[in-house]
């Protein structure tokens, strides 16, 4: 029996399992698949968008993460996040009323900030669990003619990236490995890195709404576990296309570069919630970038959609090409496992 390392299931295995075990339902407009952010279900004059995702790395603000990461994927479907359910699993050796209250307060605050109702879930204290886990489920709604999927990329589309990366991975490491990173970053730089969760923030709900309002958007995808590289591979896989990405235009955050150099990590494979990949008609790209920037959101065109036989490649400043790297597991696991 082959052992699988920590992280996402390998894409070929997941693909095979989904093909073998998914049950068809005519009301499921978008079902499971590699690179698909959420399920979309027909509910009469509206579509219900459903997403589930656990938080397993972050601990100090785990409730905050759980809401925003799930809301992001619903927003990437063109929908408005409305209702959230949380399964909160506490480790037996650390469970306390104070820990439970802190997580609930984080969930409630994050939901209020996005206009979402915390409407259910489950709580449990688990023997043998090494750390707290919060698994979230976000529900949203969208008009049938307005939904998006990551499979919508079209030949010649521009690829836009917002905020730079890897915002989330940098913030987690600055928080969880603060003592180790003293001397690598100053105390002020560590504090600013930890604050990336709020400024510019890991939520891409507003980013998605602004991009859609500017027109011409064919797909949205927020890179999370596995970093920007994995997010881009997922877009290509879902749409059956290739991507040509200009390496010089990728916005690696300065603190991210320093932290990754210290730990020997590749920023492209570091968990990257907070960034948003916008795949849009080439002629609309300038208007989308301008709309985002007018709201104080850093954004720029980083590449374009190309035929599938060109796969996903990085173009360096001298014009040479190399494959976009792929990651069997998120780079952050190498530090936190």
Residue pairs with C-beta under 8 A, 6 or more apart in sequence:
4 10
4 13
5 328
5 329
5 333
6 329
6 333
6 337
7 225
7 226
7 328
7 329
7 330
7 333
8 14
8 225
8 226
8 329
8 330
9 17
10 328
11 34
11 237
14 34
15 33
15 34
18 32
18 33
18 34
22 31
22 32
24 31
27 41
27 42
27 43
28 39
28 40
28 41
28 42
29 40
29 41
29 42
29 47
29 147
30 36
30 38
30 39
30 40
30 77
30 147
30 149
31 39
32 39
33 151
33 238
34 234
34 237
34 238
35 150
35 151
35 221
35 233
35 234
35 235
35 236
35 237
35 238
36 149
36 150
36 151
36 238
37 51
37 73
37 74
37 76
37 77
37 149
37 150
37 220
37 221
37 222
38 49
38 50
38 51
38 73
38 74
38 76
38 77
38 79
38 140
39 49
39 50
39 51
40 47
40 48
40 49
40 50
40 77
40 142
40 147
40 149
41 47
41 48
41 49
41 50
42 48
42 144
43 141
45 143
45 144
46 141
46 142
46 143
46 144
47 79
47 141
47 142
47 143
47 144
47 147
48 139
48 140
48 141
49 74
49 77
49 79
49 139
49 140
49 141
49 142
49 147
50 137
50 138
50 139
51 70
51 73
51 74
51 137
51 138
51 139
51 140
52 70
52 135
52 136
52 137
52 138
53 66
53 69
53 70
53 73
53 135
53 136
53 224
54 66
54 133
54 134
54 135
54 136
55 62
55 65
55 66
55 69
55 133
55 134
55 135
55 136
56 131
56 133
57 172
57 176
57 271
57 332
57 336
58 65
58 172
58 175
58 176
59 131
59 132
59 176
60 175
60 176
61 106
61 197
62 103
62 106
62 132
62 133
62 134
63 86
63 102
63 103
63 104
63 105
63 106
63 107
63 109
63 110
63 134
64 106
64 107
64 109
64 110
64 197
65 134
65 202
65 273
66 86
66 107
66 110
66 134
66 135
66 136
67 84
67 106
67 107
67 110
67 111
67 114
67 116
67 136
67 138
68 110
68 114
68 201
68 202
68 203
68 273
69 136
69 202
69 224
69 273
70 81
70 84
70 136
70 137
70 138
71 81
71 84
71 114
71 116
71 138
71 140
71 203
71 205
72 202
72 203
72 204
72 205
72 208
72 222
72 224
72 273
72 276
73 138
73 222
74 80
74 81
74 138
74 139
74 140
75 81
75 140
75 204
75 205
75 208
75 209
75 220
76 148
76 150
76 204
76 208
76 220
76 221
76 222
76 276
77 140
77 142
77 147
77 148
77 149
77 220
78 142
78 146
78 147
78 148
78 208
78 212
78 220
79 140
79 141
79 142
79 147
80 140
80 141
80 142
81 114
81 116
81 138
81 139
81 140
81 205
82 116
82 117
82 139
82 140
82 141
83 116
83 117
83 119
83 138
83 139
83 140
84 107
84 111
84 116
84 117
84 118
84 119
84 136
84 137
84 138
84 139
85 118
85 119
85 120
85 121
85 136
85 137
85 139
86 107
86 118
86 121
86 122
86 134
86 135
86 136
86 137
87 121
87 122
87 123
87 124
87 134
87 135
87 136
87 137
88 100
88 103
88 104
88 121
88 122
88 123
88 124
88 132
88 134
89 123
89 124
89 125
89 126
89 129
89 132
89 133
89 134
89 135
90 99
90 100
90 123
90 124
90 125
90 126
90 129
90 132
91 125
91 126
91 129
91 130
91 131
91 132
92 125
92 126
92 127
92 128
92 129
94 131
94 132
95 125
99 132
100 123
103 132
103 134
107 118
107 134
108 118
110 116
111 117
111 118
114 203
114 205
116 138
121 137
148 212
148 217
148 218
148 219
148 220
149 219
149 238
150 219
150 220
150 221
150 234
150 235
150 238
150 239
151 219
151 238
151 239
151 240
152 218
152 219
152 239
152 279
153 218
153 219
153 235
153 236
153 238
153 239
153 241
153 279
153 305
154 218
154 239
154 241
154 279
154 281
154 305
155 241
155 305
155 306
155 307
156 282
156 304
156 305
157 218
157 219
157 279
157 280
157 281
157 282
157 304
157 305
158 279
158 280
158 281
158 282
158 284
158 285
158 301
158 303
158 304
158 305
159 232
159 243
159 245
159 277
159 278
159 279
159 301
159 302
159 303
159 304
159 305
160 211
160 277
160 278
160 279
160 280
160 285
160 288
160 289
160 292
160 299
160 300
160 301
160 302
161 228
161 250
161 251
161 275
161 276
161 277
161 278
161 299
161 300
161 302
162 204
162 207
162 275
162 276
162 278
162 292
162 297
162 298
162 299
163 200
163 204
163 207
163 251
163 274
163 275
163 276
163 297
163 298
163 299
164 251
164 252
164 253
164 256
164 275
164 298
165 223
165 227
165 228
165 250
165 251
165 252
165 253
165 256
165 267
165 268
165 270
165 272
165 274
165 275
166 227
166 228
166 252
166 253
166 256
166 267
166 270
166 271
166 272
166 275
167 196
167 197
167 200
167 202
167 253
167 256
167 272
167 273
167 274
167 275
168 196
168 197
168 202
168 224
168 271
168 272
168 273
168 274
169 227
169 256
169 267
169 270
169 271
169 272
169 330
169 331
169 332
170 193
170 196
170 253
170 255
170 256
170 259
170 270
171 193
171 194
171 195
171 196
171 197
171 202
172 271
172 332
172 336
173 181
173 193
173 259
173 263
173 332
173 335
174 181
174 185
174 190
174 193
174 194
174 196
174 255
174 259
175 194
176 336
177 335
178 190
178 194
181 190
181 259
181 262
182 190
184 258
184 259
184 262
185 193
185 255
185 258
185 259
189 255
192 255
193 255
193 259
196 202
196 253
196 255
196 274
197 274
200 274
200 297
200 298
201 274
202 273
202 274
203 274
204 222
204 273
204 274
204 275
204 276
206 295
206 297
207 276
207 292
207 297
208 220
208 276
210 291
210 292
210 295
210 297
211 217
211 220
211 276
211 278
211 280
211 288
211 291
211 292
212 220
213 291
214 284
214 287
214 288
214 290
214 291
214 292
215 284
215 287
215 288
216 280
216 281
216 283
216 284
216 285
216 287
216 288
217 278
217 279
217 280
217 284
217 288
218 279
218 280
218 281
219 235
219 238
219 239
219 278
219 279
220 276
220 277
220 278
220 279
221 231
221 234
221 235
221 276
221 277
221 279
222 231
222 273
222 275
222 276
222 277
223 229
223 230
223 231
223 232
223 272
223 273
223 275
223 277
224 231
224 271
224 272
224 273
225 271
225 330
226 269
226 271
226 327
226 329
226 330
227 266
227 267
227 268
227 269
227 270
227 271
227 272
227 327
227 330
227 331
228 250
228 267
228 268
228 272
228 275
228 277
229 266
229 268
229 269
229 324
229 325
229 326
229 327
230 269
230 326
230 327
230 330
231 272
231 275
231 277
232 243
232 245
232 277
232 312
232 324
233 312
233 324
233 326
235 241
235 243
235 277
235 279
236 242
236 243
236 308
236 311
236 312
239 279
239 305
240 308
241 305
241 306
241 307
241 308
242 305
242 306
242 307
242 308
242 309
242 310
242 311
242 312
242 313
243 303
243 304
243 305
243 306
243 312
243 313
243 324
244 303
244 304
244 306
244 310
244 313
244 315
244 321
245 302
245 303
245 312
245 313
245 314
245 315
245 324
246 302
246 303
246 314
246 315
247 314
247 315
247 316
247 317
248 316
248 317
249 300
249 301
249 302
249 303
250 268
250 302
251 298
251 300
251 302
252 267
256 267
256 270
257 267
259 265
260 266
260 267
260 270
260 331
263 334
263 335
264 334
265 331
265 332
265 334
265 335
266 325
266 327
266 331
267 331
268 324
268 325
268 327
269 325
269 327
269 330
269 331
270 330
270 331
270 332
271 330
271 331
271 332
278 288
278 299
279 305
280 288
282 304
285 301
288 299
289 299
289 300
289 301
292 298
292 299
293 299
303 315
311 323
311 324
312 323
312 324
313 321
313 322
313 323
313 324
314 321
314 322
314 323
314 324
315 321
316 322
